[in-house]
Amino acid sequence: MDESLRQQFVRTVQDFTGMTGIYLPDDVEKRLRELRDSETIENAKTMYDCMIEDLSLAKELHRPLCQDTGVLQYFVEVGTEFPYLADIESVLVEAARKATLETPLRPNVVEPLGEHNTGDNTGYGAPYIEYDLVPGSSDLRLRMYMAGGGCSLPGRSKVLMPLEGVEGIKKFVYQTILDWGVNACPPLCIGIGLGTCAATSAMLSKKALLRPIGTRSSYPEVAKLEDEIQAGLDSLGIAPLGFGGSHTVLNVNIEAAAHHPATLGVGITTGCWATRRGEIIIHKDLSSEIISHKKALAAAADVKKG
């Protein structure tokens, strides 16, 4: 790959990564403001006002909206015809390093067991990169997520006996959020994965978390369960930030796969009120389109004009 093109590729991913730490995706901010406007409990209103003020300060100062900018995770859906397939990993690693130093993002990556902080959010298996190939496409669809410490704490994956069924799924989810949800800075985005084993269910739950708020599963039974679990979690009244309120969650998304008849895997991944995820499409000519932050881009353009 020509070095000038490579640096263009790096800069695109670097800027996208830094932006995701400063601005919430449009759907998350919209839902947060909706919850603030509908809240009737005064303590909860105060907490929401703090969150909204934080968003404004992050934009004004062009600094990350939370001190914990997480561990960077990239989910790559790349076409088999994308011309720079072999360069993706090195580009993502360099972009993560530069975004950490220049945005700046907090260096959170510590080596396995040795606990040495690498200082730039790269290292053994960091940033985390997951690949999916798209036959015949020439585009790269890149989704990234900042996995913070508090919002990662409730993460669970378990294999249930299949006869536990829907009620077993609900019980596992409710108990997990009841026990651990307050640690994750609610109201929460909840991703749930249903599959055969603990590993596949956990990954499906992360992919569910990456889906925009307001989307629903194409499977009617799963979509119904999303609504039921969201209503059940809201009834816990944990949010915002554990001070009590009308809503515990921003959203519940479920990704489900066919499973073995003898097992029922359930995975849970949570995002905090500041769920920092982003989505960008990079074309074969390295032109790009940010999908997740249209409002943020417009605001940044206005600031530049001013």
HURAQUI-V529143 format. One record per residue. N is the residue number from 1. RES is the residue in three letters. PHI is phi in whole degrees, 0 to 359 (none if undefined). PSI is psi as a letter, one per 20 degrees, with the letter a starting at -180 (none if undefined). Layout:
# HURAQUI-V529143
n=N res=RES phi=PHI psi=PSI
n=N res=RES phi=PHI psi=PSI
This chain:
# HURAQUI-V529143
n=1 res=MET phi=none psi=p
n=2 res=ASP phi=303 psi=p
n=3 res=GLU phi=296 psi=h
n=4 res=SER phi=294 psi=h
n=5 res=LEU phi=292 psi=h
n=6 res=ARG phi=298 psi=g
n=7 res=GLN phi=292 psi=h
n=8 res=GLN phi=296 psi=g
n=9 res=PHE phi=298 psi=g
n=10 res=VAL phi=300 psi=g
n=11 res=ARG phi=298 psi=h
n=12 res=THR phi=299 psi=g
n=13 res=VAL phi=289 psi=h
n=14 res=GLN phi=299 psi=g
n=15 res=ASP phi=296 psi=h
n=16 res=PHE phi=298 psi=g
n=17 res=THR phi=295 psi=g
n=18 res=GLY phi=298 psi=g
n=19 res=MET phi=300 psi=h
n=20 res=THR phi=294 psi=h
n=21 res=GLY phi=281 psi=h
n=22 res=ILE phi=264 psi=h
n=23 res=TYR phi=245 psi=p
n=24 res=LEU phi=289 psi=q
n=25 res=PRO phi=300 psi=q
n=26 res=ASP phi=306 psi=g
n=27 res=ASP phi=292 psi=h
n=28 res=VAL phi=290 psi=g
n=29 res=GLU phi=297 psi=g
n=30 res=LYS phi=300 psi=g
n=31 res=ARG phi=293 psi=h
n=32 res=LEU phi=298 psi=g
n=33 res=ARG phi=292 psi=h
n=34 res=GLU phi=297 psi=g
n=35 res=LEU phi=295 psi=h
n=36 res=ARG phi=299 psi=g
n=37 res=ASP phi=290 psi=h
n=38 res=SER phi=266 psi=i
n=39 res=GLU phi=289 psi=q
n=40 res=THR phi=245 psi=i
n=41 res=ILE phi=272 psi=p
n=42 res=GLU phi=298 psi=g
n=43 res=ASN phi=301 psi=g
n=44 res=ALA phi=294 psi=g
n=45 res=LYS phi=302 psi=g
n=46 res=THR phi=298 psi=g
n=47 res=MET phi=295 psi=g
n=48 res=TYR phi=298 psi=h
n=49 res=ASP phi=299 psi=h
n=50 res=CYS phi=298 psi=g
n=51 res=MET phi=297 psi=g
n=52 res=ILE phi=296 psi=h
n=53 res=GLU phi=296 psi=h
n=54 res=ASP phi=300 psi=g
n=55 res=LEU phi=299 psi=g
n=56 res=SER phi=295 psi=g
n=57 res=LEU phi=294 psi=h
n=58 res=ALA phi=299 psi=g
n=59 res=LYS phi=293 psi=g
n=60 res=GLU phi=295 psi=g
n=61 res=LEU phi=268 psi=i
n=62 res=HIS phi=54 psi=l
n=63 res=ARG phi=228 psi=q
n=64 res=PRO phi=306 psi=q
n=65 res=LEU phi=279 psi=i
n=66 res=CYS phi=219 psi=q
n=67 res=GLN phi=295 psi=h
n=68 res=ASP phi=266 psi=n
n=69 res=THR phi=271 psi=j
n=70 res=GLY phi=73 psi=a
n=71 res=VAL phi=260 psi=p
n=72 res=LEU phi=285 psi=p
n=73 res=GLN phi=231 psi=p
n=74 res=TYR phi=245 psi=p
n=75 res=PHE phi=243 psi=o
n=76 res=VAL phi=254 psi=o
n=77 res=GLU phi=251 psi=o
n=78 res=VAL phi=239 psi=p
n=79 res=GLY phi=289 psi=q
n=80 res=THR phi=294 psi=i
n=81 res=GLU phi=261 psi=j
n=82 res=PHE phi=293 psi=p
n=83 res=PRO phi=289 psi=i
n=84 res=TYR phi=245 psi=k
n=85 res=LEU phi=305 psi=g
n=86 res=ALA phi=289 psi=i
n=87 res=ASP phi=262 psi=i
n=88 res=ILE phi=301 psi=g
n=89 res=GLU phi=299 psi=g
n=90 res=SER phi=295 psi=h
n=91 res=VAL phi=294 psi=g
n=92 res=LEU phi=296 psi=g
n=93 res=VAL phi=295 psi=g
n=94 res=GLU phi=294 psi=g
n=95 res=ALA phi=297 psi=g
n=96 res=ALA phi=297 psi=g
n=97 res=ARG phi=296 psi=g
n=98 res=LYS phi=291 psi=h
n=99 res=ALA phi=297 psi=h
n=100 res=THR phi=298 psi=g
n=101 res=LEU phi=281 psi=h
n=102 res=GLU phi=260 psi=h
n=103 res=THR phi=296 psi=g
n=104 res=PRO phi=267 psi=q
n=105 res=LEU phi=250 psi=q
n=106 res=ARG phi=290 psi=p
n=107 res=PRO phi=286 psi=o
n=108 res=ASN phi=251 psi=i
n=109 res=VAL phi=282 psi=p
n=110 res=VAL phi=241 psi=q
n=111 res=GLU phi=294 psi=q
n=112 res=PRO phi=303 psi=p
n=113 res=LEU phi=67 psi=g
n=114 res=GLY phi=292 psi=h
n=115 res=GLU phi=65 psi=j
n=116 res=HIS phi=286 psi=p
n=117 res=ASN phi=279 psi=p
n=118 res=THR phi=285 psi=i
n=119 res=GLY phi=89 psi=i
n=120 res=ASP phi=218 psi=j
n=121 res=ASN phi=65 psi=j
n=122 res=THR phi=238 psi=r
n=123 res=GLY phi=161 psi=b
n=124 res=TYR phi=296 psi=o
n=125 res=GLY phi=72 psi=j
n=126 res=ALA phi=230 psi=p
n=127 res=PRO phi=294 psi=q
n=128 res=TYR phi=286 psi=p
n=129 res=ILE phi=230 psi=p
n=130 res=GLU phi=240 psi=p
n=131 res=TYR phi=247 psi=q
n=132 res=ASP phi=227 psi=p
n=133 res=LEU phi=268 psi=q
n=134 res=VAL phi=243 psi=o
n=135 res=PRO phi=302 psi=p
n=136 res=GLY phi=84 psi=i
n=137 res=SER phi=275 psi=q
n=138 res=SER phi=247 psi=j
n=139 res=ASP phi=257 psi=q
n=140 res=LEU phi=244 psi=o
n=141 res=ARG phi=258 psi=o
n=142 res=LEU phi=246 psi=p
n=143 res=ARG phi=246 psi=p
n=144 res=MET phi=231 psi=q
n=145 res=TYR phi=217 psi=p
n=146 res=MET phi=262 psi=o
n=147 res=ALA phi=273 psi=n
n=148 res=GLY phi=287 psi=r
n=149 res=GLY phi=291 psi=g
n=150 res=GLY phi=298 psi=g
n=151 res=CYS phi=284 psi=i
n=152 res=SER phi=274 psi=i
n=153 res=LEU phi=301 psi=h
n=154 res=PRO phi=284 psi=i
n=155 res=GLY phi=303 psi=p
n=156 res=ARG phi=217 psi=q
n=157 res=SER phi=213 psi=p
n=158 res=LYS phi=211 psi=q
n=159 res=VAL phi=257 psi=o
n=160 res=LEU phi=267 psi=r
n=161 res=MET phi=291 psi=p
n=162 res=PRO phi=301 psi=h
n=163 res=LEU phi=290 psi=i
n=164 res=GLU phi=292 psi=h
n=165 res=GLY phi=54 psi=b
n=166 res=VAL phi=299 psi=g
n=167 res=GLU phi=294 psi=h
n=168 res=GLY phi=293 psi=h
n=169 res=ILE phi=299 psi=g
n=170 res=LYS phi=300 psi=g
n=171 res=LYS phi=301 psi=g
n=172 res=PHE phi=297 psi=g
n=173 res=VAL phi=293 psi=g
n=174 res=TYR phi=299 psi=g
n=175 res=GLN phi=294 psi=h
n=176 res=THR phi=297 psi=g
n=177 res=ILE phi=288 psi=h
n=178 res=LEU phi=297 psi=g
n=179 res=ASP phi=281 psi=h
n=180 res=TRP phi=236 psi=i
n=181 res=GLY phi=300 psi=h
n=182 res=VAL phi=296 psi=h
n=183 res=ASN phi=290 psi=i
n=184 res=ALA phi=261 psi=j
n=185 res=CYS phi=59 psi=m
n=186 res=PRO phi=289 psi=r
n=187 res=PRO phi=286 psi=q
n=188 res=LEU phi=254 psi=q
n=189 res=CYS phi=269 psi=p
n=190 res=ILE phi=245 psi=p
n=191 res=GLY phi=250 psi=p
n=192 res=ILE phi=237 psi=p
n=193 res=GLY phi=243 psi=p
n=194 res=LEU phi=239 psi=p
n=195 res=GLY phi=199 psi=b
n=196 res=THR phi=267 psi=g
n=197 res=CYS phi=235 psi=r
n=198 res=ALA phi=296 psi=h
n=199 res=ALA phi=293 psi=g
n=200 res=THR phi=292 psi=h
n=201 res=SER phi=294 psi=h
n=202 res=ALA phi=296 psi=g
n=203 res=MET phi=294 psi=h
n=204 res=LEU phi=297 psi=h
n=205 res=SER phi=292 psi=h
n=206 res=LYS phi=293 psi=g
n=207 res=LYS phi=295 psi=h
n=208 res=ALA phi=295 psi=h
n=209 res=LEU phi=297 psi=h
n=210 res=LEU phi=282 psi=i
n=211 res=ARG phi=288 psi=q
n=212 res=PRO phi=297 psi=q
n=213 res=ILE phi=297 psi=p
n=214 res=GLY phi=98 psi=i
n=215 res=THR phi=281 psi=q
n=216 res=ARG phi=226 psi=q
n=217 res=SER phi=302 psi=q
n=218 res=SER phi=284 psi=i
n=219 res=TYR phi=272 psi=o
n=220 res=PRO phi=304 psi=g
n=221 res=GLU phi=294 psi=h
n=222 res=VAL phi=288 psi=g
n=223 res=ALA phi=301 psi=g
n=224 res=LYS phi=298 psi=g
n=225 res=LEU phi=293 psi=h
n=226 res=GLU phi=304 psi=g
n=227 res=ASP phi=295 psi=g
n=228 res=GLU phi=295 psi=g
n=229 res=ILE phi=292 psi=h
n=230 res=GLN phi=299 psi=g
n=231 res=ALA phi=296 psi=g
n=232 res=GLY phi=295 psi=g
n=233 res=LEU phi=291 psi=h
n=234 res=ASP phi=298 psi=h
n=235 res=SER phi=292 psi=i
n=236 res=LEU phi=290 psi=h
n=237 res=GLY phi=68 psi=k
n=238 res=ILE phi=283 psi=g
n=239 res=ALA phi=281 psi=r
n=240 res=PRO phi=272 psi=q
n=241 res=LEU phi=56 psi=k
n=242 res=GLY phi=81 psi=j
n=243 res=PHE phi=272 psi=i
n=244 res=GLY phi=91 psi=q
n=245 res=GLY phi=178 psi=a
n=246 res=SER phi=280 psi=i
n=247 res=HIS phi=225 psi=p
n=248 res=THR phi=261 psi=h
n=249 res=VAL phi=232 psi=q
n=250 res=LEU phi=278 psi=h
n=251 res=ASN phi=189 psi=q
n=252 res=VAL phi=231 psi=p
n=253 res=ASN phi=240 psi=q
n=254 res=ILE phi=234 psi=p
n=255 res=GLU phi=248 psi=p
n=256 res=ALA phi=236 psi=q
n=257 res=ALA phi=229 psi=q
n=258 res=ALA phi=303 psi=q
n=259 res=HIS phi=229 psi=r
n=260 res=HIS phi=294 psi=q
n=261 res=PRO phi=295 psi=i
n=262 res=ALA phi=264 psi=i
n=263 res=THR phi=220 psi=q
n=264 res=LEU phi=218 psi=n
n=265 res=GLY phi=278 psi=p
n=266 res=VAL phi=227 psi=p
n=267 res=GLY phi=238 psi=q
n=268 res=ILE phi=229 psi=p
n=269 res=THR phi=233 psi=p
n=270 res=THR phi=243 psi=q
n=271 res=GLY phi=242 psi=q
n=272 res=CYS phi=285 psi=a
n=273 res=TRP phi=302 psi=h
n=274 res=ALA phi=261 psi=m
n=275 res=THR phi=290 psi=o
n=276 res=ARG phi=262 psi=n
n=277 res=ARG phi=226 psi=q
n=278 res=GLY phi=213 psi=r
n=279 res=GLU phi=219 psi=p
n=280 res=ILE phi=223 psi=q
n=281 res=ILE phi=253 psi=p
n=282 res=ILE phi=245 psi=p
n=283 res=HIS phi=273 psi=r
n=284 res=LYS phi=296 psi=h
n=285 res=ASP phi=270 psi=j
n=286 res=LEU phi=71 psi=j
n=287 res=SER phi=291 psi=q
n=288 res=SER phi=214 psi=r
n=289 res=GLU phi=218 psi=p
n=290 res=ILE phi=275 psi=p
n=291 res=ILE phi=270 psi=h
n=292 res=SER phi=272 psi=i
n=293 res=HIS phi=230 psi=l
n=294 res=LYS phi=300 psi=g
n=295 res=LYS phi=295 psi=g
n=296 res=ALA phi=296 psi=g
n=297 res=LEU phi=296 psi=g
n=298 res=ALA phi=296 psi=g
n=299 res=ALA phi=295 psi=g
n=300 res=ALA phi=295 psi=h
n=301 res=ALA phi=295 psi=h
n=302 res=ASP phi=295 psi=h
n=303 res=VAL phi=296 psi=g
n=304 res=LYS phi=294 psi=h
n=305 res=LYS phi=296 psi=g
n=306 res=GLY phi=292 psi=none
